[in-house]
Structures are given as C-alpha cells and as structure tokens.
Amino acid sequence: MAFNSLKIVRTDPEIEEEIASLEFAKKFVPVETVWGDSNLENIDAAIRALRDRGSFKMIAERQWNAREIDTVQEVDQWLEALTDESPSEGWAVYVIEAHPEFNVSVA
C-alpha cells in the first residue's frame, strides 16, 4: 500500500494554478494573525501539500500546529474533489482588498 493513498482527481494544471494563486496571495496576506500565528507558514504548508500531492508524508516529517494540520487536510479534500472550495479561496479576501478589480461575481 502506498504511503499517500489519496485518490487525487485534480489535474496537474489545476494543482499548479492553485499553487500560483497561493503564491500570489502571500503578497497581500498579513504576516501574522491577530493571535500571532503565521499566515505565511500556513500558506506554505498548503503549497507543500499541493506539491507533494497530499499531506501524509508532510505530517510524518515534523510537528505541525493545529492550524497547519487543518490546512493540509483541506488540501487533501480539495485534491480528492471532496470539496469545491480551493485552498486559495480563503485568502482571496486579502487579494481583493488590495485589488478590487479582481472581485468577480459568478452568477
């Protein structure tokens, strides 16, 4: 049995687009939350989970805080298409604040 047993349905182009969206969002996201947690480390965890095509190997490698574990588990759900919300959607508000022209409503 493979160490990472996700049934990934997202395509490589979808995953690469999501990584690019997260990298772009990092430019606008506050470095820390109001509680002092690192937003950038959280985004980096999502990017790494996307690049590794899942979180299992990552979680085994080091101690993660609860927020990072939630993030990489959300990445896993997106990779398996168990959710339509992409990992970058939660950070979009910061991009839209900086660039209101990116706020596009879908009817």
Backbone torsions as a table, in degrees:
resi	resn	phi	psi	omega
1	MET	NA	136.0	-180.0
2	ALA	-69.7	148.4	179.2
3	PHE	-61.7	-43.2	178.3
4	ASN	-103.4	105.0	-174.2
5	SER	-103.7	29.1	176.8
6	LEU	-67.2	145.5	172.6
7	LYS	-98.2	82.1	-173.8
8	ILE	-73.9	126.1	178.1
9	VAL	-112.9	-13.1	177.4
10	ARG	-71.1	143.3	-179.6
11	THR	-82.2	161.5	176.6
12	ASP	-57.4	-43.1	177.4
13	PRO	-62.4	-37.4	177.0
14	GLU	-63.4	-42.9	-179.0
15	ILE	-66.6	-44.2	179.0
16	GLU	-63.8	-37.5	177.1
17	GLU	-65.2	-38.7	178.8
18	GLU	-67.0	-40.7	176.5
19	ILE	-60.9	-44.3	179.0
20	ALA	-62.8	-40.1	178.7
21	SER	-63.3	-41.3	178.5
22	LEU	-67.9	-41.2	177.1
23	GLU	-60.7	-41.8	178.9
24	PHE	-65.0	-43.6	-178.5
25	ALA	-61.6	-32.5	-179.1
26	LYS	-57.0	-26.3	-179.6
27	LYS	-68.5	-20.3	-171.7
28	PHE	-117.7	-14.0	-177.1
29	VAL	-78.1	138.1	174.2
30	PRO	-58.1	142.3	-177.8
31	VAL	-59.6	-40.2	-178.5
32	GLU	-127.8	155.9	172.1
33	THR	-77.4	174.7	177.0
34	VAL	-65.5	-18.0	178.8
35	TRP	-94.8	1.6	177.3
36	GLY	90.5	3.2	176.0
37	ASP	-75.6	150.2	-178.0
38	SER	-85.4	114.8	173.4
39	ASN	-66.4	-37.8	-177.0
40	LEU	-67.2	-37.9	176.2
41	GLU	-64.6	-36.3	178.6
42	ASN	-65.3	-44.3	177.8
43	ILE	-65.8	-41.5	177.8
44	ASP	-60.5	-36.6	177.5
45	ALA	-63.9	-40.9	177.8
46	ALA	-64.4	-43.1	179.3
47	ILE	-62.1	-44.0	-179.7
48	ARG	-64.3	-41.1	178.1
49	ALA	-62.6	-38.1	177.0
50	LEU	-66.3	-45.0	179.8
51	ARG	-63.9	-37.2	180.0
52	ASP	-82.2	-4.1	-177.6
53	ARG	58.7	42.8	176.0
54	GLY	137.6	163.6	-170.0
55	SER	-98.9	-11.6	-170.2
56	PHE	-56.5	-48.1	179.7
57	LYS	-62.3	-40.6	-178.8
58	MET	-62.3	-47.2	-175.4
59	ILE	-63.8	-33.8	-179.9
60	ALA	-72.3	-21.6	-172.5
61	GLU	-80.4	-28.6	-176.8
62	ARG	-158.6	174.0	175.2
63	GLN	-76.0	130.7	178.5
64	TRP	-117.5	147.0	174.5
65	ASN	-80.4	166.0	-174.3
66	ALA	-59.6	-36.8	-178.9
67	ARG	-66.0	-42.3	178.6
68	GLU	-66.2	-39.8	178.2
69	ILE	-62.8	-44.1	176.0
70	ASP	-58.1	-43.0	-178.6
71	THR	-61.7	-49.9	-176.7
72	VAL	-69.7	-28.6	175.0
73	GLN	-69.4	-35.9	174.5
74	GLU	-64.8	-38.0	175.5
75	VAL	-60.4	-46.4	178.6
76	ASP	-56.7	-44.1	180.0
77	GLN	-63.1	-39.7	178.1
78	TRP	-67.5	-43.0	179.3
79	LEU	-58.3	-35.8	-179.5
80	GLU	-88.9	2.6	-178.4
81	ALA	60.8	33.5	174.0
82	LEU	-83.9	-11.5	175.3
83	THR	-143.1	148.0	176.1
84	ASP	-87.8	-18.5	-178.1
85	GLU	-74.2	117.8	-178.9
86	SER	-76.2	157.8	179.1
87	PRO	-57.8	-28.3	-177.9
88	SER	-82.4	-15.8	-176.2
89	GLU	-59.8	-35.9	-179.9
90	GLY	-66.8	-20.8	-179.0
91	TRP	-97.1	-6.9	-174.7
92	ALA	-60.1	-31.0	-178.3
93	VAL	-57.9	-35.8	180.0
94	TYR	-71.3	-35.9	176.8
95	VAL	-67.7	-43.3	-179.2
96	ILE	-65.4	-37.3	176.7
97	GLU	-60.2	-40.9	-178.8
98	ALA	-78.7	-30.5	-177.1
99	HIS	-136.7	79.9	-178.0
100	PRO	-56.3	-23.1	-179.7
101	GLU	-66.4	-15.0	178.0
102	PHE	-83.0	-9.6	-179.1
103	ASN	-77.4	96.4	-177.6
104	VAL	-113.7	121.0	177.3
105	SER	-84.1	139.5	176.6
106	VAL	-106.5	122.8	-177.9
107	ALA	-82.9	NA	NA
